[in-house]
Amino acid sequence: MATLFDTFKIGEIELKNRIIMAPLTRSRANDEGVQPEFTVDYYTQRASGGLLITEATNVSPMAKGYVRTPGIYTADQIESWRKVTDSVHANGGKIFMQIFHTGRIALPDFLPGRQLPVAPSAVKAAGENYTDEGMKEFVVPRELTTEEVRSTVQDYAKAAKNAIEAGFDGVEIHGANGYLIQQFLSTNVNLRTDEYGGSIENRSRFLLEIVEAVTSAIGSERTGLRLSPGGEFNDIKESDAEELYEYVIGKLNDFGLAYLHIGTFDQNRDWHPVLRPLYNGTYFAGVGFDKARAESVLAEGGADAIVFGKLFLANPDLPERFRIDAELNEWDESTFYTPGEKGYTDYPTLAKAAQV
Ligand SMILES: Cc1cc2nc3c(=O)[nH]c(=O)nc-3n(C[C@H](O)[C@H](O)[C@H](O)COP(=O)(O)O)c2cc1C
């Protein structure tokens, strides 16, 4: 019976526990997508997690959908991340980079030459996005040509290679939460008539080509993937979600990935019991877990490890707090995405709290 504190292996690396830090966008980078020095402290403080998954990181200039998000496509970006991976490793941690492209969720404000964002089809998302000039409505994106779809696949592979160059133990492809990959998987944003649209097989092609390209570039043992089946975040609809993910997971079974991370905001359904039995590899379950629920899912074999978001954000020493059932710090939503160290590197560990 697995517990949160059992070690286990993903690919070639040994994780010291099954408490995983979720990818969390924190918007502390500069306008060139370079991380500040204090990002090194933020991740290092959390190095006691079994695996840290970084915030979503842009694979190319066209991928950028949020203010102050980091990238992994320039030498300076790679250099700033190398300081993070060196320090996490020196402190006994393991770290994967989550790589993404936001597709239609971007605004011209973030893109080179204030271009329109790109998407499978010219379908605008309902809602607004944050800019330094205030909230702005999403825009009608430009449909990618078939040629551009293929070159975007290569952007993910290049980003993965750059992440390895920056010292990461692997990458997590972000196929969740309504960004470009899930826009292709969806039935409401993907209205394409080429081989990337229509049938489940065609809508899954972009994702599976990325998985193929990234695993070829850096190895399947260093490649993870996050999916959010049935999740409607960022105005996504998957009218055939169950069939779609059954097909996708069937295909993923052939890749021998480091892990599959399922973390979905679907109020109507708990997907873990549906998907876990379909997948033959390492399975991470996330969203809404506390210690008690994590322990019971692990004990039932419902996952191999559990991913914690807001709890890890607010508790740099989360594994130690779980181990001794210590009180947990509360998270402060007002500093989730604000520049600077406040609400980022200043959540106290138990040891620090004891000194005050
Ligand atoms: C501040 C914040 C930033 C997030 N950024 C990302 C991200 O970059 N990539 C991602 O896949 N999910 C992101 N998420 C979702 C988290 O990974 C996680 O699924 C979510 O917090 C729910 O898990 P929890 O209940 O353990 O907090 C973010 C969530 C929060 C609160």
The ligand as an SDF file (V2000), in Angstrom:
LIG
                    3D

 31 33  0  0  0  0  0  0  0  0999 V2000
   -1.7340   30.6890   -9.0410 C   0  0  0  0  0  0  0  0  0  0  0  0
   -2.0200   29.4880   -9.9040 C   0  0  0  0  0  0  0  0  0  0  0  0
   -1.3290   29.3180  -11.0840 C   0  0  0  0  0  0  0  0  0  0  0  0
   -1.5300   28.1790  -11.8730 C   0  0  0  0  0  0  0  0  0  0  0  0
   -0.7740   27.9900  -12.9940 N   0  0  0  0  0  0  0  0  0  0  0  0
   -0.8340   26.8170  -13.6750 C   0  0  0  0  0  0  0  0  0  0  0  0
    0.0880   26.5390  -14.7190 C   0  0  0  0  0  0  0  0  0  0  0  0
    0.9820   27.3230  -15.0500 O   0  0  0  0  0  0  0  0  0  0  0  0
   -0.0400   25.3330  -15.3600 N   0  0  0  0  0  0  0  0  0  0  0  0
   -0.9880   24.4020  -14.9990 C   0  0  0  0  0  0  0  0  0  0  0  0
   -1.0520   23.3310  -15.5930 O   0  0  0  0  0  0  0  0  0  0  0  0
   -1.8600   24.6620  -13.9980 N   0  0  0  0  0  0  0  0  0  0  0  0
   -1.7830   25.8190  -13.3110 C   0  0  0  0  0  0  0  0  0  0  0  0
   -2.6130   26.0360  -12.2490 N   0  0  0  0  0  0  0  0  0  0  0  0
   -3.4630   24.9320  -11.7710 C   0  0  0  0  0  0  0  0  0  0  0  0
   -2.7020   24.1370  -10.7130 C   0  0  0  0  0  0  0  0  0  0  0  0
   -1.6560   23.3650  -11.3040 O   0  0  0  0  0  0  0  0  0  0  0  0
   -3.6410   23.1690   -9.9580 C   0  0  0  0  0  0  0  0  0  0  0  0
   -4.2250   22.2800  -10.8620 O   0  0  0  0  0  0  0  0  0  0  0  0
   -4.7160   23.9250   -9.2040 C   0  0  0  0  0  0  0  0  0  0  0  0
   -4.1390   24.8480   -8.2950 O   0  0  0  0  0  0  0  0  0  0  0  0
   -5.6510   22.9740   -8.4420 C   0  0  0  0  0  0  0  0  0  0  0  0
   -4.9020   22.1850   -7.5410 O   0  0  0  0  0  0  0  0  0  0  0  0
   -4.9630   22.5030   -5.9490 P   0  0  0  0  0  0  0  0  0  0  0  0
   -6.3910   22.2900   -5.5560 O   0  0  0  0  0  0  0  0  0  0  0  0
   -4.0200   21.5140   -5.3480 O   0  0  0  0  0  0  0  0  0  0  0  0
   -4.5430   23.9340   -5.7660 O   0  0  0  0  0  0  0  0  0  0  0  0
   -2.4720   27.2000  -11.4710 C   0  0  0  0  0  0  0  0  0  0  0  0
   -3.1970   27.3940  -10.2880 C   0  0  0  0  0  0  0  0  0  0  0  0
   -2.9770   28.5010   -9.5060 C   0  0  0  0  0  0  0  0  0  0  0  0
   -3.7250   28.6530   -8.2100 C   0  0  0  0  0  0  0  0  0  0  0  0
  1  2  1  0
  2  3  1  0
  2 30  2  0
  3  4  2  0
  4  5  1  0
  4 28  1  0
  5  6  2  0
  6  7  1  0
  6 13  1  0
  7  8  2  0
  7  9  1  0
  9 10  1  0
 10 11  2  0
 10 12  1  0
 12 13  2  0
 13 14  1  0
 14 15  1  0
 14 28  1  0
 15 16  1  0
 16 17  1  0
 16 18  1  0
 18 19  1  0
 18 20  1  0
 20 21  1  0
 20 22  1  0
 22 23  1  0
 23 24  1  0
 24 25  2  0
 24 26  1  0
 24 27  1  0
 28 29  2  0
 29 30  1  0
 30 31  1  0
M  END
$$$$
